């Protein structure tokens, strides 16, 4: 019937023969439709409100060719139309659409009213009482279901005519029901607050189509909140009022004083909070989204309360009055662990501090110190919990210490909506040690501290030179800058670590020095740190492909997909994660396995993928990397293996996955890979920062290869001016602690 994809939009009308598939969450549907004048049914796919078999529908869209399922009609608009023929009315009324009307009853209605049956139903439904078997109760059911169907159809038509996609229209109808039109007309910006996936920009387009003025208070108020949300997305906990007004004004295309007035209105309505904050030695007005003000103030109060708890309230006074010198000797004699001078000092501090921060770069003995603390206190029968922000970091902690560690979300018994552990049901431990603490944002810290019992001790372990958390805040840095929490800094590289080019060069970068291409040898006499110079970004891509497919597997015996990870500063450009994933999927996964297409992405059996949001039901978290083990395109199912766990995804859940042949350096935090390849090129100029490069290098266990230019490398090494985050936690802790 059709031999290829047509770009022009077409209008089809026909009978809905079969509903093959419907996603109740987003409205994605697969229909079999008998188009007027055609013998065979067609496959129609798209997003719409639910329709029933037997309905007459009108579709607007275009023909496409699916690589597996062949010719389909992809519709952008689907609406119910009333059939006009007696046969069409018979099928429609007998389809189950109307409660109380089956095929036999539909036949009796049509026998009495013929082609006027639907007109009677719409305009004078009480006439149906003349039909045998229809009483008052049945008539009420018929009326209600008819009105509901007409309402759904008109709502969907209204929403789609106002620039709302069919997928979002279905979500809006599920949220607001019969009130959908009224809600959107009254305030289209409410969509951004209530409907996941609809942001301010989408709502603003809808408002524009509805001729809402650019300087409408409704638009300005929504724009200010959106601008502040964007700033928190960049890592800030609050925004200086002046900066927020400027940012919102640019976004909205209005003067900043008009945006500032909107800030004032939002504060008056308690949609925003203004507090005083210190910035550059002066007090400024800090504007918060209310929840982030709660997070910061509560963290400061809870930490201060923990720090000030008296010895009588502690589980054991200084862990049972353990003598630090005796404990040190016990570690060295019984555990056969030799501690350096700064490790001994840190151990003594750990045995007497209620809250402690242990910092240090790779090779400085953080793990050895943690094992010593666990050994001493475990010997005294104190219950110890180990945790980290990500699954991979928790797994590394388990391997390093020999004691089980879990993610903070699992420790706090999160179900995705709330946490089972809190002040009413605190953790049952005497000591909690949290690794990779630089990754903790203000939200997670808030929920963690709520679950710490007053008698427990708390140790944070982290590297302050790594990137801060992906979420808002600079928690570890703020805790240290408050000056209220003891800090044990490990800064001496151990002799065995000095044999690692990875560790030595990581410290050189952190000290502002260029890395040496080979600073030493690994245990098998192979160098573990390389720099390959290449100015052409497309040649860099070719080099990366050759490294992964041939050179590294051949020389180091590592698997191209599972052991080698490309991590890059950016998403865009030839050396960005997006292009590298596309290229590497093509080069590394060339088998003819099953595949499934989601938007512009194709997931194939054997693909390397990453989870990009926490999935508490599946036990898989943001940043976890796995391999696709199976694809059932007909059922819309994808099976992914994460370490020892196999997880099944339905089609509508696949937006939680991205390809992971290349990942951003931010996404690599908390993970460790046998081999890491990092493109360092001036294409990434705006993100050439010391802590970014340092974080990337420290993700590798056995091998680092930098590919790019010495100029870009030099820029990154010299640039230690990390983007400032607007936070007030350090000042708050200090203020609460001294009062």
C-alpha positions as CSV (number, residue, x, y, z in Angstrom):
1,X,0.0,0.0,0.0
2,X,2.9,2.3,0.9
3,X,6.5,1.8,-0.1
4,X,8.3,4.3,2.1
5,X,8.2,7.1,4.6
6,X,6.3,10.2,3.6
7,X,7.1,13.5,5.1
8,X,3.7,15.2,4.5
9,X,1.0,14.9,7.2
10,X,-2.0,12.8,6.2
11,X,-5.5,12.4,7.6
12,X,-7.0,8.9,7.9
13,X,-10.4,7.9,9.1
14,X,-11.5,4.4,10.0
15,X,-12.7,1.8,12.5
16,X,-10.6,0.8,15.4
17,X,-10.4,-3.0,15.0
18,X,-8.0,-4.0,17.7
19,X,-6.2,-2.3,20.6
20,X,-2.8,-4.1,20.4
21,X,-1.0,-2.2,23.2
22,X,-1.7,0.7,25.6
23,X,0.7,2.2,28.1
24,X,-1.6,3.5,30.8
25,X,1.2,5.8,32.1
26,X,1.9,7.9,29.1
27,X,-0.8,7.0,26.6
28,X,1.4,5.3,24.0
29,X,-0.9,3.1,21.9
30,X,-0.6,0.5,19.1
31,X,-3.8,0.1,17.1
32,X,-5.1,-2.0,14.2
33,X,-7.3,0.3,12.1
34,X,-9.5,-0.5,9.1
35,X,-9.2,2.6,7.0
36,X,-12.2,3.5,4.8
37,X,-11.8,2.1,1.3
38,X,-9.0,-0.4,2.3
39,X,-9.3,-4.1,2.6
40,X,-6.5,-4.8,5.0
41,X,-6.1,-3.2,8.4
42,X,-3.1,-0.9,9.1
43,X,-0.9,-0.5,12.2
44,X,-1.2,2.9,13.8
45,X,1.1,4.0,16.7
46,X,1.2,7.2,18.8
47,X,0.1,8.9,22.0
48,X,-3.5,9.5,22.8
49,X,-6.3,9.0,25.3
50,X,-7.7,5.5,25.6
51,X,-10.0,4.4,22.8
52,X,-12.1,1.2,22.6
53,X,-12.4,-1.3,19.9
54,X,-15.3,-0.5,17.5
55,X,-14.8,3.3,17.7
56,X,-14.5,5.4,14.6
57,X,-11.4,7.5,14.9
58,X,-9.6,10.1,12.9
59,X,-5.8,10.1,12.7
60,X,-3.4,12.8,11.6
61,X,0.2,11.8,11.0
62,X,2.6,10.2,8.5
63,X,3.7,6.9,7.3
64,X,7.0,5.5,8.6
65,X,8.9,2.3,8.2
66,X,10.0,0.5,11.4
67,X,13.2,-1.5,11.0
68,X,11.5,-4.6,12.4
69,X,7.8,-4.1,12.2
70,X,7.6,-2.6,8.8
71,X,5.1,0.1,7.6
72,X,3.2,1.9,10.3
73,X,1.1,5.1,10.5
74,X,2.6,7.3,13.2
75,X,-0.1,9.7,14.4
76,X,0.3,12.9,16.2
77,X,-3.4,13.5,16.7
78,X,-6.1,10.9,17.3
79,X,-9.7,11.7,18.1
80,X,-13.0,9.9,18.2
81,X,-15.6,10.7,15.5
82,X,-19.1,9.4,15.5
83,X,-20.0,6.8,12.9
84,X,-22.7,7.8,10.4
85,X,-23.7,4.4,8.9
86,X,-26.0,2.0,10.6
87,X,-23.3,-0.7,10.6
88,X,-20.8,1.7,12.1
89,X,-23.2,2.8,14.8
90,X,-24.0,-0.9,15.6
91,X,-20.3,-1.7,16.1
92,X,-19.7,1.4,18.1
93,X,-22.6,1.0,20.5
94,X,-22.0,-2.7,20.9
95,X,-18.2,-2.2,21.6
96,X,-18.6,-1.9,25.4
97,X,-18.0,1.9,25.2
98,X,-21.4,2.6,27.0
99,X,-22.0,0.9,30.3
100,X,-25.2,-1.2,30.1
101,X,-25.2,-1.5,26.3
102,X,-23.9,-4.8,24.8
103,X,-24.4,-6.1,21.3
104,X,-27.9,-7.3,21.9
105,X,-29.0,-4.0,23.5
106,X,-27.3,-2.0,20.7
107,X,-29.3,-4.0,18.2
108,X,-32.6,-3.2,19.9
109,X,-31.6,0.6,20.0
110,X,-30.8,0.6,16.3
111,X,-33.9,-1.3,15.4
112,X,-35.9,1.5,17.0
113,X,-33.9,4.6,16.1
114,X,-31.8,3.6,13.1
115,X,-29.3,6.2,11.9
116,X,-30.6,8.7,14.5
117,X,-29.5,6.4,17.4
118,X,-26.4,8.5,18.3
119,X,-28.3,11.8,17.9
120,X,-31.0,10.5,20.3
121,X,-28.2,9.5,22.7
122,X,-26.6,12.9,22.6
123,X,-29.7,15.2,22.6
124,X,-32.7,13.4,24.0
125,X,-31.3,10.3,25.8
126,X,-34.5,9.8,27.8
127,X,-36.0,8.5,24.6
128,X,-34.0,5.4,25.2
129,X,-36.5,4.4,27.9
130,X,-38.7,3.3,25.1
131,X,-36.2,0.4,24.3
132,X,-37.0,-2.9,26.0
133,X,-34.6,-3.6,28.9
134,X,-33.6,0.0,29.5
135,X,-34.8,1.3,32.9
136,X,-33.8,4.4,34.9
137,X,-30.7,2.8,36.4
138,X,-29.4,1.6,33.0
139,X,-30.2,4.9,31.4
140,X,-28.1,6.8,34.1
141,X,-25.1,4.5,33.4
142,X,-25.5,5.0,29.6
143,X,-25.7,8.8,30.1
144,X,-22.6,9.0,32.4
145,X,-20.4,6.9,30.1
146,X,-21.5,8.8,27.0
147,X,-20.7,12.2,28.7
148,X,-17.4,10.9,29.9
149,X,-16.3,9.8,26.4
150,X,-17.5,13.1,24.9
151,X,-15.6,14.9,27.6
152,X,-12.4,13.0,27.0
153,X,-12.5,13.6,23.3
154,X,-13.1,17.4,23.7
155,X,-10.4,17.7,26.3
156,X,-7.8,15.9,24.2
157,X,-8.7,18.0,21.2
158,X,-8.4,21.2,23.2
159,X,-5.0,20.3,24.7
160,X,-3.5,19.2,21.4
161,X,-4.9,22.3,19.6
162,X,-3.0,24.4,22.2
163,X,0.4,22.9,21.4
164,X,0.4,20.1,23.9
165,X,1.8,16.8,22.5
166,X,-0.5,13.8,22.6
167,X,1.8,12.1,25.2
168,X,1.5,15.0,27.6
169,X,-2.1,15.5,26.9
170,X,-2.8,12.0,28.1
171,X,-0.8,12.7,31.3
172,X,-2.7,16.0,31.8
173,X,-6.0,14.2,31.5
174,X,-5.0,11.5,34.0
175,X,-4.0,14.2,36.4
176,X,-6.9,16.6,36.2
177,X,-9.6,14.6,34.6
178,X,-12.7,16.5,33.6
179,X,-11.2,19.7,35.0
180,X,-8.3,19.6,32.5
181,X,-9.5,22.4,30.2
182,X,-10.4,24.6,33.2
183,X,-7.0,24.1,34.8
184,X,-5.0,24.9,31.6
185,X,-7.1,27.9,30.8
186,X,-6.8,29.3,34.3
187,X,-3.0,28.8,34.6
188,X,-1.1,26.8,32.0
189,X,2.1,27.3,34.2
190,X,0.5,24.9,36.7
191,X,1.4,22.1,34.3
192,X,5.1,22.7,35.1
193,X,4.5,22.1,38.8
194,X,2.2,19.1,38.5
195,X,3.1,17.1,35.4
196,X,6.5,15.3,35.3
197,X,8.3,16.1,32.0
198,X,6.5,19.4,31.4
199,X,8.8,22.3,32.3
200,X,8.3,26.0,32.3
201,X,9.4,26.3,28.6
202,X,6.7,23.9,27.4
203,X,4.1,25.6,29.6
204,X,5.2,29.0,28.3
205,X,4.6,27.8,24.7
206,X,1.1,26.8,25.7
207,X,0.5,30.1,27.4
208,X,1.7,31.9,24.3
209,X,-0.8,30.1,22.1
210,X,-3.5,31.1,24.6
211,X,-2.4,34.8,24.2
212,X,-1.3,35.2,27.8
213,X,0.8,38.5,28.0
214,X,4.5,38.3,28.4
215,X,4.4,40.6,31.5
216,X,1.5,38.7,33.1
217,X,2.1,38.2,36.8
218,X,1.2,34.6,36.3
219,X,4.1,34.2,33.8
220,X,6.6,36.2,35.8
221,X,6.0,34.3,39.0
222,X,6.4,30.9,37.2
223,X,9.5,32.2,35.4
224,X,11.2,33.3,38.6
225,X,10.6,29.9,40.2
226,X,11.9,28.2,37.1
227,X,15.0,30.3,37.0
228,X,15.8,29.4,40.6
229,X,15.2,25.8,39.8
230,X,17.7,26.0,37.0
231,X,20.3,27.5,39.4
232,X,19.8,24.7,41.9
233,X,20.2,22.3,38.9
234,X,23.7,23.9,38.5
235,X,24.5,23.0,42.1
236,X,23.5,26.2,44.0
237,X,21.4,25.9,47.1
238,X,20.3,29.5,46.9
239,X,20.7,32.4,44.6
240,X,21.6,36.0,45.4
241,X,18.4,38.0,44.8
242,X,20.1,40.3,42.4
243,X,21.5,37.4,40.3
244,X,18.1,35.6,40.3
245,X,16.3,38.8,39.1
246,X,18.8,39.2,36.3
247,X,18.6,35.5,35.3
248,X,14.8,35.5,35.4
249,X,14.6,38.7,33.5
250,X,16.8,37.3,30.7
251,X,14.7,34.1,30.6
252,X,11.4,36.0,30.4
253,X,12.5,38.8,28.2
254,X,11.5,41.5,30.7
255,X,13.5,44.1,32.8
256,X,15.1,42.7,35.9
257,X,13.1,45.0,38.2
258,X,10.0,43.4,36.9
259,X,11.4,39.9,37.8
260,X,12.5,41.3,41.2
261,X,8.8,42.3,41.9
262,X,7.8,38.7,41.1
263,X,10.4,37.4,43.6
264,X,8.8,39.6,46.2
265,X,5.3,38.3,45.4
266,X,6.6,34.7,45.5
267,X,8.1,35.3,49.0
268,X,4.9,36.8,50.2
269,X,3.0,33.7,49.0
270,X,5.7,31.5,50.7
271,X,6.6,30.0,47.3
272,X,10.2,31.3,47.9
273,X,12.2,32.0,51.1
274,X,14.6,34.9,51.6
275,X,17.3,34.6,54.2
276,X,20.6,36.4,55.0
277,X,23.8,34.9,53.7
278,X,27.5,35.9,53.7
279,X,29.0,36.4,50.3
280,X,32.4,38.1,49.7
281,X,32.5,39.4,53.3
282,X,29.1,41.1,53.0
283,X,25.6,40.1,53.9
284,X,23.3,39.5,50.9
285,X,19.7,38.5,50.4
286,X,19.7,34.7,49.6
287,X,16.6,33.4,47.7
288,X,15.8,29.7,48.3
289,X,13.2,27.3,47.1
290,X,11.6,26.5,50.5
291,X,12.7,22.9,50.7
292,X,16.4,23.8,50.2
293,X,16.2,26.3,53.1
294,X,14.8,23.5,55.2
295,X,17.6,21.2,54.1
296,X,20.4,23.6,55.0
297,X,19.1,24.9,58.3
298,X,18.1,21.4,59.5
299,X,21.5,19.9,58.6
300,X,23.2,22.7,60.6
301,X,21.0,22.1,63.6
302,X,21.3,18.3,63.5
303,X,25.0,18.3,63.1
304,X,25.4,20.8,65.9
305,X,23.2,18.8,68.2
306,X,25.3,15.7,67.5
307,X,28.6,17.5,68.1
308,X,27.3,19.0,71.4
309,X,25.9,15.7,72.8
310,X,27.3,15.1,76.2
311,X,29.3,11.9,77.1
312,X,26.4,10.5,79.0
313,X,24.4,10.5,75.9
314,X,27.0,8.7,73.8
315,X,27.0,5.0,73.2
316,X,30.4,4.8,74.9
317,X,32.5,7.6,76.3
318,X,35.3,7.8,73.7
319,X,34.3,4.2,72.7
320,X,34.5,2.9,76.2
321,X,37.5,4.9,77.2
322,X,39.8,3.1,74.8
323,X,43.3,4.1,75.2
324,X,44.5,5.4,71.8
325,X,48.1,4.3,72.3
326,X,47.1,0.8,73.3
327,X,44.7,0.7,70.3
328,X,47.5,1.7,68.0
329,X,49.7,-1.0,69.3
330,X,46.9,-3.6,69.0
331,X,46.4,-2.6,65.3
332,X,50.0,-3.0,64.5
333,X,50.6,-6.2,66.6
334,X,47.3,-8.1,66.0
335,X,46.1,-6.8,62.7
336,X,49.7,-6.7,61.3
337,X,49.1,-3.2,60.0
338,X,51.8,-0.5,60.2
339,X,50.4,3.0,60.5
340,X,52.3,6.1,59.4
341,X,52.4,9.1,61.8
342,X,49.5,11.0,60.2
343,X,47.4,7.8,60.2
344,X,48.1,7.3,63.9
345,X,47.1,10.9,64.6
346,X,43.9,10.3,62.6
347,X,43.2,7.1,64.5
348,X,43.5,8.9,67.8
349,X,41.2,11.6,66.5
350,X,38.6,9.0,65.4
351,X,38.6,7.3,68.8
352,X,37.6,10.5,70.6
353,X,35.5,12.4,68.1
354,X,31.7,12.3,67.8
355,X,31.9,13.5,64.2
356,X,35.1,13.2,62.1
357,X,36.1,14.0,58.5
358,X,38.9,12.0,56.9
359,X,40.3,13.4,53.7
360,X,43.1,12.5,51.4
361,X,43.9,11.6,47.8
362,X,44.6,8.2,46.3
363,X,47.5,6.2,47.8
364,X,47.4,8.1,51.2
365,X,46.1,5.3,53.3
366,X,42.4,6.1,53.8
367,X,41.4,2.5,53.4
368,X,44.0,1.2,55.8
369,X,42.9,3.7,58.4
370,X,39.3,2.7,58.0
371,X,40.2,-1.0,58.4
372,X,42.1,-0.1,61.6
373,X,39.1,1.8,63.0
374,X,36.8,-1.1,62.1
375,X,39.2,-3.6,63.7
376,X,39.5,-1.8,67.0
377,X,35.8,-1.0,67.5
378,X,34.6,-4.3,66.1
379,X,36.8,-6.0,68.7
380,X,34.9,-4.0,71.4
381,X,31.5,-5.2,70.0
382,X,30.4,-1.9,68.7
383,X,28.0,-2.2,65.8
384,X,29.5,-0.5,62.7
385,X,27.7,0.3,59.4
386,X,29.5,1.2,56.2
387,X,27.8,3.1,53.4
388,X,28.5,5.2,50.2
389,X,26.3,7.3,47.9
390,X,26.4,4.9,44.9
391,X,26.2,1.2,44.4
392,X,29.7,1.0,42.8
393,X,31.2,3.0,45.6
394,X,29.6,0.7,48.2
395,X,30.9,-2.3,46.3
396,X,34.5,-0.8,46.3
397,X,34.2,-0.1,50.0
398,X,33.2,-3.8,50.7
399,X,36.1,-5.1,48.6
400,X,38.6,-2.8,50.3
401,X,37.5,-3.4,53.9
402,X,36.2,-6.9,53.8
403,X,33.0,-5.7,55.6
404,X,29.6,-5.3,53.8
405,X,28.8,-1.8,52.7
406,X,25.5,-0.6,51.2
407,X,24.2,2.5,49.4
408,X,23.0,5.3,51.6
409,X,19.5,4.9,50.1
410,X,19.4,1.3,51.0
411,X,20.8,2.0,54.5
412,X,18.0,4.5,55.0
413,X,15.4,2.1,53.6
414,X,14.3,4.3,50.8
415,X,11.3,3.3,48.7
416,X,11.6,6.2,46.3
417,X,9.0,8.3,48.1
418,X,10.3,8.5,51.6
419,X,12.9,6.9,53.9
420,X,12.1,4.2,56.5
421,X,14.8,5.4,58.8
422,X,14.4,8.7,60.5
423,X,14.3,10.2,64.0
424,X,11.3,8.0,64.8
425,X,13.1,4.9,63.5
426,X,16.9,5.6,63.7
427,X,19.7,3.5,62.5
428,X,20.9,0.8,65.0
429,X,24.6,1.4,65.1
430,X,27.3,2.9,67.3
431,X,29.4,4.1,64.3
432,X,28.6,4.9,60.7
433,X,31.4,5.4,58.2
434,X,30.4,7.1,54.9
435,X,32.8,6.9,52.0
436,X,32.9,9.2,48.9
437,X,31.4,11.9,51.0
438,X,32.1,14.6,48.4
439,X,29.2,13.1,46.4
440,X,26.6,13.8,49.1
441,X,24.2,16.7,48.3
442,X,22.1,18.7,50.8
443,X,19.0,16.5,50.3
444,X,20.7,13.2,51.0
445,X,22.7,14.7,53.9
446,X,19.4,15.9,55.4
447,X,17.8,12.5,55.3
448,X,21.0,10.8,56.6
449,X,21.3,13.0,59.7
450,X,17.6,12.5,60.5
451,X,18.4,8.8,60.9
452,X,21.6,9.1,63.0
453,X,20.8,8.1,66.7
454,X,22.1,10.7,69.3
455,X,24.5,8.1,70.8
456,X,26.1,7.2,67.5
457,X,29.5,8.4,66.1
458,X,29.8,9.5,62.5
459,X,32.9,9.5,60.2
460,X,32.9,11.0,56.7
461,X,35.6,9.9,54.3
462,X,36.2,11.8,51.1
463,X,38.5,13.6,48.7
464,X,37.9,17.3,48.7
465,X,39.7,17.8,45.5
466,X,37.2,15.8,43.5
467,X,34.1,17.2,41.9
468,X,31.3,18.2,44.3
469,X,28.0,16.4,44.3
470,X,25.8,16.4,41.1
471,X,22.9,17.6,43.2
472,X,22.8,21.0,45.0
473,X,25.3,21.9,47.6
474,X,29.0,21.5,48.5
475,X,28.4,19.5,51.7
476,X,31.8,18.1,52.5
477,X,33.5,21.4,51.7
478,X,31.0,23.3,53.8
479,X,31.5,20.9,56.8
480,X,35.2,21.5,56.7
481,X,35.0,25.3,56.1
482,X,32.7,25.6,59.2
483,X,35.7,24.9,61.4
484,X,33.5,23.1,63.8
485,X,34.2,19.5,62.8
486,X,37.5,17.7,63.4
487,X,39.4,16.9,60.1
488,X,42.1,14.3,59.7
489,X,44.0,15.0,56.4
490,X,46.1,12.3,55.0
491,X,48.6,13.8,52.5
492,X,51.6,11.4,52.4
493,X,51.7,9.0,49.4
494,X,52.9,5.6,50.5
495,X,55.9,4.0,49.0
496,X,53.9,1.3,47.1
497,X,51.6,3.9,45.8
498,X,54.6,5.9,44.5
499,X,55.1,3.1,42.0
500,X,51.8,3.9,40.3
501,X,51.8,6.4,37.6
502,X,48.1,6.9,38.1
503,X,48.5,7.9,41.7
504,X,51.6,10.0,41.2
505,X,50.1,11.9,38.3
506,X,46.8,12.4,40.0
507,X,48.7,14.2,42.8
508,X,50.8,16.1,40.3
509,X,47.6,17.4,38.6
510,X,46.2,18.3,42.0
511,X,49.4,20.3,42.8
512,X,49.1,22.1,39.5
513,X,51.8,20.2,37.7
514,X,51.6,18.5,34.3
515,X,51.4,14.7,34.5
516,X,54.4,12.7,33.5
517,X,53.5,10.2,30.7
518,X,55.1,7.4,32.7
519,X,55.9,8.0,36.3
520,X,56.6,4.4,37.2
521,X,55.7,0.8,36.4
522,X,52.9,-1.4,37.6
523,X,53.3,-4.8,39.1
524,X,53.6,-6.5,35.7
525,X,56.2,-4.0,34.5
526,X,53.8,-2.3,32.1
527,X,53.3,1.4,32.3
528,X,49.9,2.5,33.6
529,X,49.7,6.1,32.5
530,X,49.9,7.4,28.9
531,X,49.3,10.6,27.0
532,X,48.7,10.4,23.2
533,X,48.9,13.8,21.5
534,X,46.5,14.6,18.7
535,X,45.1,17.9,17.7
536,X,42.3,16.8,15.3
537,X,39.3,15.8,17.3
538,X,38.1,13.3,14.7
539,X,41.5,11.6,14.7
540,X,41.2,11.5,18.5
541,X,37.9,9.6,18.0
542,X,39.7,7.1,15.7
543,X,42.5,6.7,18.3
544,X,40.0,6.0,21.0
545,X,38.4,3.3,18.9
546,X,41.7,1.6,18.2
547,X,42.7,1.7,21.8
548,X,39.5,0.1,22.9
549,X,39.2,-2.5,20.1
550,X,42.9,-3.5,19.7
551,X,45.7,-1.9,21.7
552,X,44.5,-2.1,25.3
553,X,42.9,-5.6,25.0
554,X,46.0,-7.0,23.3
555,X,48.6,-5.5,25.7
556,X,46.7,-5.5,29.0
557,X,44.3,-8.4,28.5
558,X,41.2,-6.2,29.3
559,X,37.8,-6.6,27.8
560,X,36.8,-3.9,25.4
561,X,33.3,-3.4,26.7
562,X,33.4,-4.4,30.4
563,X,36.8,-3.2,31.5
564,X,37.5,0.0,29.5
565,X,35.6,3.1,30.2
566,X,35.7,6.4,28.2
567,X,35.0,9.4,30.4
568,X,34.7,12.8,28.9
569,X,34.1,16.4,30.2
570,X,31.2,17.2,27.9
571,X,28.1,15.7,26.2
572,X,28.4,17.7,22.9
573,X,31.0,17.8,20.1
574,X,33.0,15.0,18.4
575,X,34.6,14.1,21.7
576,X,31.4,14.5,23.8
577,X,29.6,11.5,25.4
578,X,26.7,11.6,22.8
579,X,28.9,11.2,19.7
580,X,31.3,8.8,21.3
581,X,28.4,6.6,22.4
582,X,27.0,6.5,18.9
583,X,30.4,5.7,17.4
584,X,31.5,3.1,20.0
585,X,28.1,1.3,19.8
586,X,28.6,0.9,16.1
587,X,32.2,-0.3,16.5
588,X,31.9,-2.5,19.6
589,X,28.4,-4.0,19.2
590,X,28.3,-5.2,15.6
591,X,26.3,-8.4,16.2
592,X,22.9,-9.0,14.7
593,X,21.1,-9.2,18.1
594,X,17.6,-8.0,18.7
595,X,17.0,-4.3,19.1
596,X,14.4,-1.8,20.3
597,X,14.1,1.8,19.3
598,X,13.2,4.5,21.8
599,X,13.1,8.0,20.2
600,X,16.5,8.5,18.5
601,X,18.2,5.7,20.5
602,X,18.5,2.1,19.6
603,X,19.2,-0.4,22.4
604,X,20.7,-3.7,21.2
605,X,21.6,-6.9,22.9
606,X,25.2,-6.5,24.2
607,X,25.0,-2.7,24.6
608,X,26.7,-1.1,27.6
609,X,24.1,1.1,29.4
610,X,23.8,3.3,32.5
611,X,20.9,3.9,34.8
612,X,20.3,7.7,35.1
613,X,17.8,7.9,37.9
614,X,17.3,6.0,41.1
615,X,14.9,3.0,40.8
616,X,14.2,1.8,44.3
617,X,11.8,-0.9,43.1
618,X,14.6,-2.5,41.0
619,X,17.4,-1.7,43.5
620,X,19.3,0.1,40.7
621,X,20.6,3.6,41.2
622,X,21.8,6.6,39.2
623,X,25.2,5.9,37.7
624,X,25.0,2.0,37.8
625,X,26.4,0.5,34.6
626,X,25.2,-2.8,33.1
627,X,25.1,-4.8,29.9
628,X,21.9,-5.6,27.9
629,X,21.4,-9.4,27.9
630,X,18.2,-9.6,26.1
631,X,15.7,-7.6,24.0
632,X,12.1,-8.7,23.2
633,X,10.9,-6.0,20.8
634,X,7.4,-7.5,20.4
635,X,6.8,-7.4,24.2
636,X,8.8,-4.2,24.6
637,X,11.1,-5.7,27.2
638,X,14.8,-5.2,27.8
639,X,16.9,-7.3,30.3
640,X,20.0,-5.7,31.7
641,X,22.7,-7.3,33.9
642,X,24.1,-5.1,36.6
643,X,26.9,-7.0,38.3
644,X,25.1,-10.1,39.7
645,X,21.5,-8.7,39.2
646,X,19.4,-9.0,36.2
647,X,16.7,-6.3,35.8
648,X,13.8,-6.1,33.3
649,X,12.7,-2.8,31.8
650,X,9.4,-2.2,29.9
651,X,9.5,0.0,26.9
652,X,8.2,3.0,28.8
653,X,11.0,2.7,31.4
654,X,13.8,2.8,28.8
655,X,14.1,6.6,29.3
656,X,15.9,5.6,32.5
657,X,18.8,4.1,30.5
658,X,21.5,5.7,28.3
659,X,24.3,4.2,26.4
660,X,27.5,4.0,28.6
661,X,30.4,3.3,26.3
662,X,31.3,6.9,27.1
663,X,30.0,8.7,30.2
664,X,30.6,12.2,31.6
665,X,33.2,12.7,34.4
666,X,30.4,13.8,36.7
667,X,28.6,10.5,36.1
668,X,31.7,8.5,36.8
669,X,32.0,9.8,40.4
670,X,32.1,7.0,42.9
671,X,33.0,4.4,40.3
672,X,36.3,2.7,39.5
673,X,37.2,1.0,36.3
674,X,40.2,-1.2,35.3
675,X,41.1,1.2,32.4
676,X,40.0,4.8,31.7
677,X,40.4,6.8,28.5
678,X,39.9,10.6,28.8
679,X,39.8,12.9,25.8
680,X,41.4,16.2,26.8
681,X,40.9,18.7,24.0
682,X,40.2,22.4,23.6
683,X,36.8,21.5,22.2
684,X,36.0,21.1,25.9
685,X,37.5,24.5,26.8
686,X,34.8,25.7,29.2
687,X,35.1,22.5,31.2
688,X,38.9,22.2,31.3
689,X,39.3,22.3,35.1
690,X,41.8,20.8,37.5
691,X,39.2,19.0,39.7
692,X,37.5,17.5,36.6
693,X,40.8,16.0,35.3
694,X,41.8,14.9,38.7
695,X,38.4,13.1,39.3
696,X,38.7,11.4,35.9
697,X,42.3,10.1,36.5
698,X,41.4,8.8,40.0
699,X,38.6,6.6,38.5
700,X,41.2,4.2,37.1
701,X,42.6,1.1,38.8
702,X,45.1,-0.2,36.3
703,X,45.5,2.2,33.3
704,X,44.9,5.8,32.3
705,X,45.2,7.0,28.7
706,X,44.7,10.7,27.9
707,X,44.1,11.6,24.3
708,X,44.2,15.2,23.1
709,X,46.5,18.2,23.2
710,X,49.1,19.4,25.6
711,X,47.6,22.9,25.4
712,X,44.2,21.5,26.7
713,X,46.0,19.5,29.3
714,X,47.9,22.5,30.5
715,X,44.7,24.6,30.7
716,X,43.0,22.0,32.8
717,X,46.0,21.6,35.2
718,X,46.4,25.4,35.7
719,X,42.6,26.1,36.1
720,X,41.9,25.5,39.8
721,X,39.1,28.2,39.8
722,X,36.1,25.9,40.1
723,X,32.7,27.4,39.7
724,X,31.5,28.7,43.0
725,X,28.4,27.2,44.4
726,X,26.0,29.4,46.5
727,X,25.7,27.6,49.8
728,X,25.3,28.8,53.3
729,X,25.8,25.6,55.3
730,X,29.3,26.3,56.6
731,X,28.2,29.6,58.1
732,X,25.0,28.1,59.5
733,X,26.9,25.3,61.3
734,X,29.3,27.8,62.8
735,X,26.5,30.1,63.9
736,X,24.5,27.3,65.6
737,X,27.7,25.8,67.2
738,X,28.8,29.0,68.9
739,X,25.3,29.7,70.4
